[in-house]
């Protein structure tokens, strides 16, 4: 593509590089200049105009953006109509966004004419939410550049939405003296809110004494009744792999995938499995509706994304979240903000 000032007699069908305010009309940036446009420019006393002229093999910015967006986007994503070199992508279903960050960085380094921006990897998204945008910087770009970008970025797609699944969920709450039923009721209401994007509810509400035998029996009963996911809320926070909740998971025939996570609030998160069902030992902050590490794990489970030890240990960068008022011992002693 050629760019720069040209005499008016060479500008027919060229793209105006800037908006032109004339005495009788405004010619918008990106408009193709007609004979009438050129006559109006000349009548204003101008003899040249700054334009973009396509070379052989160039494709327009909108066509290039659409071609790239079509190649990059995977399942459950829709594209709008491209305009001014931009093609936006939207989630067709609520779920968890997956992006290939390494490939996207490679794509963005191939040619400065091509840019692709997305929301972060593993971000929970709503239906209709904008999740990415392709923007072609110049008015036109060589078709070879677009083909090279698609080829060198690697296997497509680079972005997809993993839809939330409707799950049968059991909540196991342990009891100790002093824990009011109203606290458990509020906790379950908060969990219902977190499950709502997946159109799931708490199907089983099990309240048992805070000991490994009773918790193990509750987990086994929930699974026998068809629960896909069991969330265990301890009346006392998990403080060790040998504590009540992890011991109960192993006693029920399961295993602990990982205890602890580099997300705060959410440090005392536990992920386990019994008979192929995910068991989450909720940290104390999961009683709050504010975002915490529990959300990040629960969202992946709802989207059918496996949560392994390496997934959890890789959450540290960006894992320092806002303080919550329920925290009994805030990180900042001057803030007014329960461990876990």
Helices and strands as residue ranges (DSSP letters): E 2-7, G 8-10, E 15-16, E 20-21, E 26-27, H 35-43, E 48-53, E 58-60, H 61-72, E 77-79, E 86-91, E 95-99, H 101-108, E 114-118, E 124-125, E 130-136, E 140-142, H 143-153, E 159-163, E 168-175, H 181-195, G 196-198, E 201-209, H 212-224, E 229-233, H 244-251, E 255-259, E 270-274, E 277-282, G 284-287, H 293-302, H 309-313
